[in-house]
Amino acid sequence: VYINDRKAGDAIISSKKTNQHYIFSSTISIVELNTMIVTKNKVIETLTFKPVRFETKNYVFKKNINQKTMIKGTFRNNKIYLNLNGIKSVVSVDPACILEGGYFISKLIENNFKPGYTITKKVFSADLDSTKPILATYTVKKPKQETIHQKKELLHHVKVSLGNAYFINIYFSKIGITKKVQIKMLHNKITFILNTFSNE
C-alpha cells in the first residue's frame, strides 16, 4: 500500500468458494504519522452474488490510545439489519442491491474486458454510507501500460466511481487478477500493488 507514492502499509486480500457462498476477506494496515490504522472486511454472498452479510472492523492504534469500531450487516427480505458498535438499525434496500464482492469482476471477465463495456449497480458500502446504498459504475477503458515493481505490463484498465466519494483506476491481468489499484481522495492518492498471488 502506497500513499502519495510512499510505502505506507500492507494489504492481504482473499476469496474462497464454499458449497453455498463466496467469502471475500481483506485486511489493510497503514502507518501514518505515528498512527497505525487496521481495517478488516468480510463479505459473504450467494453463488449468484446475492448479499448475505458483511462485517467491517476498524482499529486505530496511537500512543496510549486504542480505538475500535465495528459494523455488521445481515441482508433479509430487502432489508439490512445493521449493528454499529452495539447500536442496531434497519435499512430498506432495492432487491437488486449488492455488496462489493464478486459481481463486478465476474461480469468484466464474462465480457472479456471489452473497452466501452459499462456496469452500473447499487452497492451497499458501510465504509462510505451506512444509511443507504450508493451507485457504483465500472467502465472498461483501453488496455494500458503500467509499471508493476519496475516492470512494464499491458493491463486491462477499468475506471470505477463509487457515489461521489471515490474515483478509482483498477488494472487487471489478462485472466482478471488485480495487479494495481489507484484511489484518489481529496489531495491523496492511495495505490495498491500486487506483491504475491496464490490460487491455493
N, CA, C and O of each residue as an XYZ file, in Angstrom:
800
protein
N       0.849     -1.185      0.000
C       0.000      0.000      0.000
C       0.891      1.244      0.000
O       1.819      1.346      0.803
N       0.607      2.193     -0.906
C       1.368      3.439     -1.006
C       0.414      4.618     -0.872
O      -0.695      4.590     -1.406
N       0.848      5.654     -0.155
C       0.117      6.912     -0.085
C       0.991      7.988     -0.693
O       2.095      8.251     -0.215
N       0.486      8.617     -1.764
C       1.256      9.622     -2.499
C       2.652      9.099     -2.851
O       3.661      9.781     -2.671
N       2.671      7.852     -3.363
C       3.884      7.177     -3.853
C       4.877      6.809     -2.749
O       6.021      6.464     -3.045
N       4.466      6.876     -1.503
C       5.324      6.481     -0.386
C       4.758      5.232      0.272
O       3.568      5.176      0.582
N       5.606      4.227      0.489
C       5.154      2.980      1.109
C       4.575      3.277      2.483
O       5.220      3.902      3.324
N       3.331      2.812      2.699
C       2.649      3.155      3.948
C       2.061      1.955      4.662
O       1.610      2.081      5.800
N       2.053      0.795      4.026
C       1.450     -0.349      4.699
C       1.337     -1.556      3.800
O       2.001     -1.657      2.769
N       0.472     -2.477      4.221
C       0.289     -3.742      3.506
C      -1.180     -4.121      3.490
O      -1.968     -3.651      4.311
N      -1.537     -4.976      2.544
C      -2.906     -5.477      2.463
C      -2.879     -6.959      2.104
O      -2.065     -7.405      1.295
N      -3.772     -7.700      2.713
C      -3.963     -9.110      2.385
C      -5.418     -9.282      1.961
O      -6.331     -8.972      2.726
N      -5.630     -9.771      0.751
C      -6.978     -9.919      0.204
C      -7.167    -11.366     -0.230
O      -6.308    -11.934     -0.906
N      -8.285    -11.959      0.156
C      -8.508    -13.362     -0.184
C      -9.970    -13.605     -0.538
O     -10.853    -12.830     -0.168
N     -10.207    -14.688     -1.258
C     -11.573    -15.102     -1.578
C     -11.623    -16.615     -1.635
O     -10.640    -17.269     -1.985
N     -12.775    -17.163     -1.290
C     -12.940    -18.605     -1.398
C     -14.402    -18.931     -1.692
O     -15.307    -18.136     -1.439
N     -14.593    -20.126     -2.233
C     -15.930    -20.590     -2.603
C     -16.276    -21.808     -1.762
O     -15.498    -22.758     -1.675
N     -17.452    -21.771     -1.146
C     -17.949    -22.939     -0.414
C     -19.093    -23.550     -1.232
O     -19.321    -23.156     -2.376
N     -19.791    -24.488     -0.657
C     -20.908    -25.115     -1.373
C     -22.041    -24.142     -1.672
O     -22.775    -24.311     -2.646
N     -22.180    -23.116     -0.823
C     -23.316    -22.203     -0.971
C     -22.928    -20.732     -1.109
O     -23.759    -19.913     -1.500
N     -21.681    -20.386     -0.793
C     -21.319    -18.973     -0.714
C     -19.940    -18.674     -1.314
O     -19.081    -19.545     -1.455
N     -19.783    -17.387     -1.657
C     -18.459    -16.802     -1.867
C     -18.131    -15.991     -0.618
O     -18.990    -15.292     -0.081
N     -16.897    -16.086     -0.166
C     -16.463    -15.331      1.010
C     -15.239    -14.504      0.610
O     -14.229    -15.056      0.172
N     -15.332    -13.194      0.761
C     -14.246    -12.279      0.422
C     -13.753    -11.609      1.704
O     -14.551    -11.080      2.478
N     -12.454    -11.633      1.923
C     -11.881    -11.048      3.137
C     -10.702    -10.155      2.788
O      -9.982    -10.409      1.823
N     -10.512     -9.115      3.575
C      -9.342     -8.243      3.386
C      -8.897     -7.669      4.724
O      -9.712     -7.403      5.608
N      -7.588     -7.484      4.851
C      -7.001     -6.787      5.998
C      -6.025     -5.764      5.459
O      -5.078     -6.118      4.757
N      -6.244     -4.503      5.779
C      -5.384     -3.411      5.309
C      -4.768     -2.727      6.520
O      -5.482     -2.289      7.422
N      -3.447     -2.637      6.537
C      -2.725     -1.984      7.642
C      -1.935     -0.817      7.084
O      -1.153     -0.977      6.147
N      -2.140      0.367      7.666
C      -1.456      1.582      7.210
C      -0.870      2.304      8.412
O      -1.535      2.466      9.435
N       0.372      2.734      8.283
C       1.024      3.527      9.324
C       1.240      4.931      8.781
O       1.861      5.112      7.733
N       0.725      5.921      9.499
C       0.809      7.309      9.066
C       0.940      8.204     10.292
O       0.077      8.178     11.170
N       2.005      8.992     10.362
C       2.214      9.956     11.448
C       2.091      9.289     12.821
O       1.318      9.737     13.667
N       2.850      8.227     13.033
C       2.891      7.508     14.314
C       1.552      6.884     14.710
O       1.320      6.577     15.879
N       0.685      6.703     13.733
C      -0.608      6.069     13.973
C      -0.753      4.865     13.051
O      -0.493      4.961     11.851
N      -1.163      3.742     13.607
C      -1.453      2.564     12.785
C      -2.957      2.389     12.671
O      -3.673      2.397     13.672
N      -3.430      2.229     11.432
C      -4.853      2.009     11.166
C      -4.991      0.644     10.501
O      -4.356      0.368      9.483
N      -5.818     -0.192     11.085
C      -6.055     -1.534     10.543
C      -7.544     -1.675     10.239
O      -8.390     -1.432     11.100
N      -7.854     -2.070      9.007
C      -9.239     -2.285      8.596
C      -9.407     -3.723      8.137
O      -8.670     -4.199      7.273
N     -10.389     -4.416      8.724
C     -10.680     -5.798      8.340
C     -12.099     -5.875      7.800
O     -13.045     -5.424      8.446
N     -12.238     -6.448      6.617
C     -13.544     -6.577      5.981
C     -13.832     -8.027      5.634
O     -12.933     -8.783      5.266
N     -15.093     -8.404      5.755
C     -15.537     -9.715      5.283
C     -16.888     -9.544      4.611
O     -17.788     -8.908      5.160
N     -17.028    -10.116      3.413
C     -18.271    -10.064      2.651
C     -18.665    -11.493      2.293
O     -17.838    -12.268      1.812
N     -19.921    -11.836      2.525
C     -20.420    -13.170      2.178
C     -21.601    -13.010      1.224
O     -22.551    -12.278      1.503
N     -21.519    -13.714      0.086
C     -22.564    -13.664     -0.930
C     -22.971    -15.088     -1.313
O     -22.239    -16.044     -1.060
N     -24.143    -15.213     -1.924
C     -24.521    -16.497     -2.500
C     -23.708    -16.718     -3.773
O     -22.967    -15.833     -4.201
N     -23.844    -17.877     -4.368
C     -23.107    -18.181     -5.604
C     -23.658    -17.419     -6.802
O     -23.068    -17.452     -7.882
N     -24.785    -16.732     -6.620
C     -25.316    -15.851     -7.671
C     -25.129    -14.379     -7.280
O     -25.768    -13.492     -7.845
N     -24.244    -14.135     -6.307
C     -23.846    -12.792     -5.861
C     -24.947    -12.024     -5.124
O     -24.924    -10.795     -5.069
N     -25.903    -12.754     -4.561
C     -26.879    -12.097     -3.692
C     -26.224    -11.851     -2.331
O     -25.554    -12.741     -1.806
N     -26.404    -10.655     -1.746
C     -25.757    -10.353     -0.465
C     -26.335    -11.165      0.684
O     -27.547    -11.356      0.781
N     -25.451    -11.638      1.551
C     -25.864    -12.387      2.738
C     -25.538    -11.583      3.997
O     -26.427    -11.253      4.781
N     -24.248    -11.273      4.181
C     -23.868    -10.438      5.325
C     -22.465     -9.874      5.112
O     -21.711    -10.321      4.247
N     -22.149     -8.878      5.931
C     -20.818     -8.278      5.883
C     -20.398     -7.863      7.284
O     -21.223     -7.739      8.189
N     -19.110     -7.652      7.442
C     -18.574     -7.194      8.721
C     -17.344     -6.341      8.456
O     -16.465     -6.739      7.691
N     -17.275     -5.182      9.075
C     -16.122     -4.293      8.955
C     -15.635     -3.910     10.345
O     -16.414     -3.453     11.182
N     -14.344     -4.101     10.585
C     -13.735     -3.711     11.856
C     -12.609     -2.720     11.567
O     -11.765     -2.962     10.705
N     -12.603     -1.621     12.285
C     -11.551     -0.609     12.155
C     -10.840     -0.433     13.491
O     -11.478     -0.257     14.528
N      -9.518     -0.482     13.452
C      -8.700     -0.308     14.654
C      -7.761      0.872     14.428
O      -7.166      1.010     13.360
N      -7.637      1.718     15.447
C      -6.678      2.831     15.419
C      -5.776      2.693     16.636
O      -6.236      2.685     17.778
N      -4.487      2.585     16.366
C      -3.515      2.424     17.446
C      -2.604      3.649     17.483
O      -1.854      3.906     16.542
N      -2.681      4.404     18.590
C      -1.789      5.529     18.838
C      -1.126      5.314     20.189
O      -1.466      4.390     20.927
N      -0.194      6.169     20.491
C       0.440      6.098     21.800
C      -0.608      6.313     22.884
O      -1.248      7.363     22.942
N      -0.775      5.318     23.734
C      -1.710      5.362     24.867
C      -3.184      5.391     24.463
O      -4.055      5.543     25.320
N      -3.475      5.245     23.151
C      -4.873      5.284     22.706
C      -5.123      4.149     21.707
O      -4.443      4.039     20.687
N      -6.099      3.320     22.021
C      -6.541      2.282     21.092
C      -8.044      2.432     20.880
O      -8.809      2.513     21.842
N      -8.456      2.469     19.628
C      -9.871      2.621     19.317
C     -10.319      1.495     18.392
O      -9.556      1.031     17.545
N     -11.564      1.065     18.566
C     -12.119      0.032     17.699
C     -13.557      0.379     17.361
O     -14.345      0.723     18.242
N     -13.894      0.289     16.090
C     -15.281      0.424     15.658
C     -15.636     -0.809     14.827
O     -14.788     -1.369     14.131
N     -16.877     -1.215     14.909
C     -17.297     -2.402     14.176
C     -18.717     -2.217     13.672
O     -19.587     -1.730     14.394
N     -18.941     -2.611     12.422
C     -20.288     -2.591     11.871
C     -20.548     -3.926     11.191
O     -19.737     -4.417     10.406
N     -21.704     -4.499     11.514
C     -22.122     -5.760     10.904
C     -23.458     -5.539     10.215
O     -24.268     -4.720     10.648
N     -23.675     -6.274      9.147
C     -24.956     -6.178      8.449
C     -25.398     -7.524      7.921
O     -24.598     -8.277      7.365
N     -26.680     -7.828      8.096
C     -27.263     -9.058      7.570
C     -28.433     -8.692      6.654
O     -29.302     -7.905      7.028
N     -28.444     -9.269      5.455
C     -29.498     -8.983      4.477
C     -30.621    -10.016      4.610
O     -30.383    -11.222      4.662
N     -31.875     -9.491      4.665
C     -33.018    -10.382      4.758
C     -34.269     -9.643      4.295
O     -34.616     -8.593      4.836
N     -34.944    -10.200      3.287
C     -36.216     -9.641      2.801
C     -36.107     -8.159      2.427
O     -36.910     -7.338      2.869
N     -35.107     -7.831      1.608
C     -34.905     -6.458      1.118
C     -34.626     -5.451      2.230
O     -34.878     -4.257      2.071
N     -34.111     -5.934      3.346
C     -33.695     -5.065      4.443
C     -32.305     -5.481      4.911
O     -31.909     -6.641      4.791
N     -31.572     -4.498      5.448
C     -30.276     -4.771      6.053
C     -30.399     -4.502      7.544
O     -30.752     -3.399      7.961
N     -30.105     -5.517      8.339
C     -30.139     -5.385      9.794
C     -28.714     -5.058     10.254
O     -27.825     -5.910     10.238
N     -28.525     -3.794     10.665
C     -27.201     -3.267     10.986
C     -26.942     -3.267     12.484
O     -27.855     -3.126     13.297
N     -25.677     -3.428     12.820
C     -25.228     -3.317     14.206
C     -23.927     -2.524     14.196
O     -22.879     -3.043     13.813
N     -24.000     -1.262     14.621
C     -22.831     -0.379     14.658
C     -22.420     -0.168     16.108
O     -23.042      0.602     16.839
N     -21.369     -0.859     16.509
C     -20.881     -0.768     17.894
C     -22.005     -0.997     18.905
O     -22.086     -0.316     19.927
N     -22.869     -1.968     18.604
C     -23.944     -2.296     19.527
C     -25.242     -1.540     19.290
O     -26.267     -1.881     19.881
N     -25.221     -0.515     18.434
C     -26.430      0.242     18.107
C     -27.066     -0.374     16.861
O     -26.447     -0.411     15.798
N     -28.293     -0.851     16.993
C     -28.941     -1.574     15.911
C     -29.896     -0.678     15.126
O     -30.533      0.219     15.678
N     -29.976     -0.947     13.819
C     -30.895     -0.212     12.953
C     -31.231     -1.092     11.757
O     -30.599     -2.122     11.522
N     -32.245     -0.662     11.004
C     -32.671     -1.409      9.821
C     -32.761     -0.449      8.643
O     -33.333      0.636      8.757
N     -32.191     -0.854      7.510
C     -32.209     -0.050      6.291
C     -32.911     -0.839      5.197
O     -32.571     -1.997      4.952
N     -33.894     -0.222      4.532
C     -34.559     -0.864      3.401
C     -33.740     -0.631      2.135
O     -33.241      0.471      1.907
N     -33.604     -1.666      1.314
C     -32.798     -1.556      0.097
C     -33.540     -2.154     -1.089
O     -34.434     -2.986     -0.934
N     -33.150     -1.713     -2.267
C     -33.661     -2.273     -3.513
C     -33.254     -3.744     -3.607
O     -32.131     -4.088     -3.240
N     -34.137     -4.617     -4.088
C     -33.776     -6.036     -4.208
C     -32.532     -6.285     -5.061
O     -31.872     -7.312     -4.906
N     -32.205     -5.347     -5.965
C     -31.044     -5.519     -6.848
C     -29.739     -5.043     -6.215
O     -28.675     -5.167     -6.823
N     -29.812     -4.499     -4.997
C     -28.611     -4.004     -4.317
C     -27.650     -5.155     -4.032
O     -28.072     -6.255     -3.674
N     -26.347     -4.887     -4.196
C     -25.330     -5.911     -3.968
C     -24.264     -5.382     -3.008
O     -24.287     -4.219     -2.605
N     -23.335     -6.261     -2.657
C     -22.159     -5.885     -1.877
C     -20.951     -5.808     -2.798
O     -21.012     -6.209     -3.960
N     -19.836     -5.278     -2.253
C     -18.608     -5.187     -3.049
C     -17.873     -6.534     -2.994
O     -16.806     -6.654     -2.390
N     -18.457     -7.513     -3.624
C     -17.879     -8.855     -3.640
C     -17.400     -9.237     -5.025
O     -16.495     -8.606     -5.571
N     -18.007    -10.271     -5.595
C     -17.505    -10.807     -6.851
C     -18.294    -10.464     -8.094
O     -17.908    -10.855     -9.195
N     -19.404     -9.734     -7.941
C     -20.268     -9.479     -9.098
C     -19.540     -8.742    -10.221
O     -19.581     -9.173    -11.373
N     -18.885     -7.652     -9.895
C     -18.289     -6.816    -10.940
C     -17.185     -7.547    -11.703
O     -17.164     -7.518    -12.933
N     -16.275     -8.198    -10.994
C     -15.184     -8.880    -11.679
C     -15.720    -10.027    -12.524
O     -15.180    -10.308    -13.594
N     -16.772    -10.691    -12.062
C     -17.339    -11.794    -12.854
C     -17.896    -11.268    -14.172
O     -17.732    -11.908    -15.211
N     -18.553    -10.107    -14.140
C     -19.107     -9.517    -15.361
C     -18.001     -9.011    -16.287
O     -18.109     -9.133    -17.507
N     -16.941     -8.446    -15.714
C     -15.834     -7.966    -16.538
C     -15.167     -9.125    -17.277
O     -14.866     -9.020    -18.466
N     -14.941    -10.222    -16.569
C     -14.324    -11.400    -17.196
C     -15.265    -12.001    -18.229
O     -14.838    -12.391    -19.316
N     -16.538    -12.074    -17.888
C     -17.543    -12.630    -18.801
C     -17.561    -11.876    -20.127
O     -17.785    -12.473    -21.181
N     -17.326    -10.564    -20.077
C     -17.338     -9.723    -21.284
C     -15.933     -9.448    -21.816
O     -15.733     -8.559    -22.645
N     -14.954    -10.231    -21.324
C     -13.572    -10.176    -21.828
C     -12.950     -8.779    -21.756
O     -12.122     -8.417    -22.592
N     -13.355     -8.003    -20.755
C     -12.807     -6.651    -20.563
C     -12.896     -5.828    -21.854
O     -11.968     -5.100    -22.207
N     -14.011     -5.957    -22.534
C     -14.194     -5.244    -23.801
C     -14.260     -3.742    -23.553
O     -15.114     -3.284    -22.795
N     -13.360     -2.951    -24.188
C     -13.384     -1.493    -23.990
C     -14.758     -0.910    -24.308
O     -15.371     -1.242    -25.322
N     -15.229     -0.034    -23.421
C     -16.536      0.578    -23.575
C     -17.621     -0.104    -22.764
O     -18.687      0.471    -22.543
N     -17.358     -1.332    -22.318
C     -18.350     -2.052    -21.510
C     -18.515     -1.364    -20.158
O     -17.529     -1.043    -19.493
N     -19.762     -1.140    -19.756
C     -20.066     -0.422    -18.506
C     -21.073     -1.216    -17.671
O     -22.046     -1.760    -18.193
N     -20.818     -1.266    -16.380
C     -21.752     -1.879    -15.427
C     -22.099     -0.833    -14.375
O     -21.215     -0.169    -13.834
N     -23.380     -0.694    -14.092
C     -23.824      0.209    -13.027
C     -24.749     -0.557    -12.087
O     -25.709     -1.191    -12.526
N     -24.453     -0.492    -10.805
C     -25.243     -1.202     -9.799
C     -25.297     -0.392     -8.514
O     -24.385      0.381     -8.220
N     -26.369     -0.571     -7.749
C     -26.425     -0.013     -6.403
C     -25.684     -0.955     -5.459
O     -25.937     -2.159     -5.430
N     -24.768     -0.380     -4.691
C     -23.909     -1.153     -3.797
C     -24.057     -0.621     -2.379
O     -24.092      0.590     -2.159
N     -24.143     -1.537     -1.420
C     -24.133     -1.097     -0.027
C     -22.712     -1.196      0.493
O     -22.142     -2.285      0.571
N     -22.140     -0.046      0.849
C     -20.776      0.021      1.368
C     -20.799      0.801      2.670
O     -20.894      2.028      2.665
N     -20.713      0.088      3.784
C     -20.811      0.738      5.099
C     -19.686      1.741      5.318
O     -19.864      2.705      6.063
N     -18.527      1.536      4.682
C     -17.416      2.482      4.823
C     -17.779      3.856      4.266
O     -17.319      4.876      4.778
N     -18.603      3.883      3.219
C     -18.936      5.145      2.564
C     -20.249      5.738      3.059
O     -20.358      6.948      3.253
N     -21.251      4.874      3.262
C     -22.552      5.360      3.714
C     -23.290      4.197      4.365
O     -23.670      3.241      3.689
N     -23.492      4.278      5.668
C     -24.159      3.194      6.391
C     -25.671      3.388      6.461
O     -26.358      2.654      7.171
N     -26.197      4.383      5.720
C     -27.630      4.652      5.766
C     -28.357      4.245      4.481
O     -29.571      4.044      4.492
N     -27.617      4.126      3.377
C     -28.269      3.782      2.102
C     -27.223      3.303      1.091
O     -26.035      3.590      1.239
N     -27.668      2.574      0.064
C     -26.736      2.147     -0.978
C     -26.232      3.339     -1.790
O     -26.859      4.397     -1.824
N     -25.088      3.144     -2.441
C     -24.549      4.148     -3.336
C     -24.481      3.560     -4.741
O     -24.563      2.345     -4.919
N     -24.332      4.426     -5.732
C     -24.263      3.968     -7.113
C     -22.811      3.703     -7.490
O     -21.949      4.568     -7.332
N     -22.549      2.496     -7.990
C     -21.205      2.120     -8.434
C     -21.220      1.910     -9.942
O     -22.095      1.227    -10.476
N     -20.243      2.503    -10.623
C     -20.137      2.352    -12.077
C     -18.737      1.895    -12.445
O     -17.749      2.514    -12.050
N     -18.655      0.808    -13.204
C     -17.395      0.265    -13.706
C     -17.389      0.422    -15.225
O     -18.306     -0.048    -15.899
N     -16.362      1.080    -15.770
C     -16.251      1.280    -17.208
C     -14.899      0.786    -17.701
O     -13.859      1.201    -17.190
N     -14.911     -0.100    -18.694
C     -13.670     -0.640    -19.239
C     -13.087      0.340    -20.250
O     -13.760      0.736    -21.201
N     -11.841      0.725    -20.038
C     -11.119      1.597    -20.961
C     -10.180      0.742    -21.823
O     -10.169     -0.483    -21.709
N      -9.409      1.383    -22.668
C      -8.442      0.646    -23.480
C      -7.326      0.093    -22.590
O      -6.992      0.714    -21.580
N      -6.738     -1.066    -22.941
C      -5.606     -1.589    -22.165
C      -4.501     -0.544    -22.040
O      -4.303      0.274    -22.939
N      -3.790     -0.577    -20.929
C      -2.797      0.461    -20.654
C      -1.522     -0.150    -20.082
O      -1.566     -1.110    -19.313
N      -0.395      0.421    -20.470
C       0.888      0.011    -19.907
C       1.031      0.608    -18.514
O       0.902      1.819    -18.330
N       1.299     -0.252    -17.536
C       1.512      0.203    -16.171
C       2.774     -0.444    -15.624
O       3.142     -1.549    -16.021
N       3.434      0.258    -14.707
C       4.644     -0.271    -14.082
C       4.273     -1.023    -12.809
O       3.682     -0.459    -11.888
N       4.630     -2.304    -12.774
C       4.396     -3.150    -11.607
C       5.757     -3.647    -11.137
O       6.377     -4.488    -11.788
N       6.217     -3.125    -10.007
C       7.527     -3.496     -9.467
C       8.632     -3.333    -10.526
O       9.406     -4.252    -10.796
N       8.673     -2.127    -11.112
C       9.716     -1.725    -12.057
C       9.652     -2.485    -13.383
O      10.617     -2.489    -14.147
N       8.525     -3.123    -13.651
C       8.371     -3.836    -14.917
C       7.096     -3.367    -15.609
O       6.030     -3.319    -14.994
N       7.209     -3.021    -16.896
C       6.053     -2.571    -17.652
C       5.172     -3.760    -18.040
O       5.667     -4.782    -18.517
N       3.848     -3.614    -17.827
C       2.907     -4.647    -18.211
C       1.708     -4.007    -18.899
O       1.257     -2.932    -18.505
N       1.189     -4.683    -19.943
C      -0.029     -4.221    -20.603
C      -1.209     -4.841    -19.875
O      -1.372     -6.062    -19.866
N      -2.042     -3.984    -19.258
C      -3.109     -4.458    -18.384
C      -4.461     -3.919    -18.816
O      -4.557     -2.850    -19.418
N      -5.519     -4.688    -18.496
C      -6.870     -4.182    -18.686
C      -7.093     -3.029    -17.707
O      -6.717     -3.115    -16.538
N      -7.709     -1.948    -18.200
C      -7.896     -0.740    -17.400
C      -9.397     -0.520    -17.181
O     -10.168     -0.437    -18.138
N      -9.798     -0.426    -15.912
C     -11.199     -0.200    -15.570
C     -11.309      1.016    -14.655
O     -10.634      1.093    -13.628
N     -12.169      1.969    -15.038
C     -12.419      3.140    -14.195
C     -13.667      2.878    -13.355
O     -14.668      2.357    -13.847
N     -13.586      3.246    -12.088
C     -14.674      2.985    -11.149
C     -15.048      4.270    -10.416
O     -14.179      5.029     -9.984
N     -16.335      4.499    -10.285
C     -16.808      5.579     -9.408
C     -17.752      4.969     -8.388
O     -18.641      4.191     -8.734
N     -17.550      5.330     -7.122
C     -18.418      4.880     -6.029
C     -19.066      6.109     -5.423
O     -18.436      6.842     -4.660
N     -20.335      6.334     -5.766
C     -21.003      7.547     -5.319
C     -20.229      8.764     -5.804
O     -19.737      8.791     -6.932
N     -20.128      9.759     -4.950
C     -19.334     10.948     -5.267
C     -18.065     11.010     -4.434
O     -17.421     12.056     -4.350
N     -17.700      9.877     -3.813
C     -16.580      9.892     -2.867
C     -15.297      9.335     -3.450
O     -14.232      9.929     -3.286
N     -15.386      8.193     -4.134
C     -14.185      7.512     -4.605
C     -14.153      7.474     -6.123
O     -15.162      7.199     -6.771
N     -12.973      7.757     -6.687
C     -12.736      7.600     -8.112
C     -11.492      6.733     -8.241
O     -10.412      7.099     -7.778
N     -11.661      5.584     -8.875
C     -10.664      4.528     -8.795
C     -10.267      4.052    -10.181
O     -11.105      3.963    -11.078
N      -8.981      3.745    -10.355
C      -8.482      3.072    -11.543
C      -7.981      1.703    -11.120
O      -7.151      1.587    -10.217
N      -8.494      0.653    -11.785
C      -8.071     -0.707    -11.476
C      -7.442     -1.315    -12.721
O      -7.953     -1.159    -13.830
N      -6.325     -2.008    -12.523
C      -5.606     -2.634    -13.633
C      -5.553     -4.140    -13.402
O      -5.065     -4.611    -12.375
N      -6.071     -4.889    -14.389
C      -6.178     -6.338    -14.287
C      -5.261     -7.036    -15.286
O      -4.966     -6.510    -16.360
N      -4.815     -8.238    -14.904
C      -4.067     -9.076    -15.842
C      -5.037     -9.647    -16.881
O      -6.243     -9.417    -16.800
N      -4.510    -10.388    -17.853
C      -5.343    -10.959    -18.917
C      -6.406    -11.892    -18.363
O      -7.484    -12.018    -18.944
N      -6.111    -12.557    -17.231
C      -7.064    -13.527    -16.681
C      -7.888    -12.947    -15.525
O      -8.618    -13.677    -14.853
N      -7.771    -11.632    -15.294
C      -8.630    -10.985    -14.301
C      -8.053    -10.850    -12.913
O      -8.791    -10.577    -11.966
N      -6.730    -11.037    -12.761
C      -6.097    -10.820    -11.460
C      -5.824     -9.326    -11.287
O      -5.257     -8.689    -12.176
N      -6.223     -8.775    -10.157
C      -5.975     -7.355     -9.889
C      -4.490     -7.131     -9.637
O      -3.926     -7.683     -8.692
N      -3.854     -6.314    -10.489
C      -2.425     -6.057    -10.356
C      -2.139     -4.709     -9.687
O      -1.124     -4.550     -9.008
N      -3.049     -3.734     -9.886
C      -2.808     -2.395     -9.348
C      -4.133     -1.668     -9.184
O      -5.013     -1.762    -10.039
N      -4.271     -0.933     -8.062
C      -5.462     -0.121     -7.807
C      -5.001      1.263     -7.375
O      -4.139      1.390     -6.506
N      -5.572      2.297     -7.980
C      -5.259      3.683     -7.600
C      -6.551      4.385     -7.197
O      -7.514      4.428     -7.962
N      -6.557      4.933     -5.987
C      -7.729      5.619     -5.450
C      -7.366      7.082     -5.200
O      -6.369      7.378     -4.541
N      -8.183      7.995     -5.731
C      -7.970      9.423     -5.485
C      -9.004      9.901     -4.484
O     -10.207      9.771     -4.707
N      -8.520     10.462     -3.361
C      -9.378     11.001     -2.314
C      -8.832     12.353     -1.900
O      -7.745     12.451     -1.330
N      -9.600     13.394     -2.192
C      -9.165     14.756     -1.880
C      -7.766     14.997     -2.442
O      -7.585     14.966     -3.659
N      -6.771     15.236     -1.580
C      -5.421     15.526     -2.062
C      -4.507     14.314     -1.978
O      -3.302     14.432     -2.199
N      -5.060     13.157     -1.664
C      -4.242     11.964     -1.509
C      -4.476     10.967     -2.634
O      -5.579     10.861     -3.170
N      -3.426     10.242     -2.981
C      -3.509      9.144     -3.937
C      -3.059      7.880     -3.223
O      -1.917      7.780     -2.775
N      -3.966      6.917     -3.120
C      -3.657      5.647     -2.469
C      -3.509      4.581     -3.549
O      -4.375      4.433     -4.411
N      -2.413      3.847     -3.494
C      -2.126      2.845     -4.517
C      -1.888      1.485     -3.877
O      -1.136      1.364     -2.910
N      -2.531      0.474     -4.423
C      -2.295     -0.916     -4.025
C      -1.616     -1.619     -5.197
O      -2.103     -1.552     -6.326
N      -0.508     -2.284     -4.943
C       0.200     -3.013     -5.987
C       0.370     -4.468     -5.551
O       0.828     -4.746     -4.443
N      -0.009     -5.394     -6.441
C       0.093     -6.811     -6.105
C       1.544     -7.203     -5.898
O       2.406     -6.904     -6.724
N       1.805     -7.876     -4.786
C       3.149     -8.358     -4.492
C       3.257     -9.861     -4.783
O       4.108    -10.290     -5.562
N       2.402    -10.638     -4.160
C       2.391    -12.088     -4.417
C       0.948    -12.533     -4.607
O       0.013    -11.904     -4.112
N       0.789    -13.646     -5.345
C      -0.535    -14.178     -5.644
C      -0.516    -15.682     -5.509
O       0.432    -16.336     -5.944
N      -1.564    -16.241     -4.905
C      -1.683    -17.689     -4.784
C      -3.111    -18.089     -5.047
O      -4.037    -17.436     -4.566
N      -3.311    -19.169     -5.815
C      -4.664    -19.653     -6.071
C      -4.965    -20.923     -5.297
O      -5.857    -21.689     -5.663
N      -4.211    -21.142     -4.219
C      -4.449    -22.320     -3.386
C      -5.725    -22.151     -2.567
O      -6.091    -23.044     -1.803
